[in-house]
Amino acid sequence: PAITSAEFARDFDEVKSVGARNSATRTADQTAAAIFWTVQTGVPWFAAARAASAAKGLSVFENARLFALLAMATADSQIVGFDEKYNRLHWRPITAIRAAINLNIPAIKGDPNWESLLVTPPQPDYPSAHAIFSGAAEAVLRDFFGSDEVNVSVTYPGPFGMTRTYTRFSQMAKEVDDARVWGGIHFRSADVDGSDVGRKIGSIVMRDFPRSTTN
């Protein structure tokens, strides 16, 4: 979004409030989710795939197909995501919030001392790599299993970190969108748009990957 737009002002105010290191609006559970999703993105998603596979009693052949689809879609998501990041070069919240004091845009109020909850990764903001990965994974798993339902718990950092439990693939993807804002490292649009593109990538993989007629 253009920095003079209402959408950017909305994203700016949200992450400035809830994503600040000393935020008064972020809950304890939101803080826990933000820290949890510093995990390598594939760890919870492949755990969810394993849990759904076990619940369905998939064969070796079916599992081979499942994990090939999931790996292809999520790998493609990162190629698309990082290509777009460096095409767009959109600033991260910490840069924007600190710089806004000098921008003379009435709708956004800067803070030169603002700090995010999480350490900001050293790449551009848009789109979110976690979100585009998660959108692709969600699309593959929902399509493969014909359902949004899953029962999975993941602990990070293991074995004594925080445990998050999920009952839907879409719940996981939505939490990723939220968690990156709660951590102060992404604007909302980078997450929402990233997940949407990820779902498109996952849908293309599910549509185009050759289907064997034998097992």
Salt bridges, closest charged atoms under 4 A:
GLU7 OE2 - ARG10 NH2 3.88
ASP11 OD1 - ARG10 NH2 2.91
GLU14 OE2 - ARG188 NH2 2.65
ASP29 OD1 - ARG164 NH1 2.85
GLU84 OE1 - ARG88 NE 2.77
GLU115 OE1 - ARG21 NH2 3.82
GLU115 OE2 - ARG98 NH2 2.78
ASP125 OD2 - HIS90 ND1 3.75
ASP125 OD1 - HIS186 ND1 2.74
GLU138 OE2 - ARG142 NH1 2.90
GLU138 OE1 - ARG199 NE 2.86
ASP148 OD1 - ARG142 NE 3.65
GLU175 OE2 - ARG164 NH2 2.61
ASP178 OD2 - LYS174 NZ 2.75
ASP178 OD1 - ARG188 NH1 2.57
ASP196 OD1 - ARG199 NH1 3.02
ASP208 OD1 - ARG207 NE 2.65
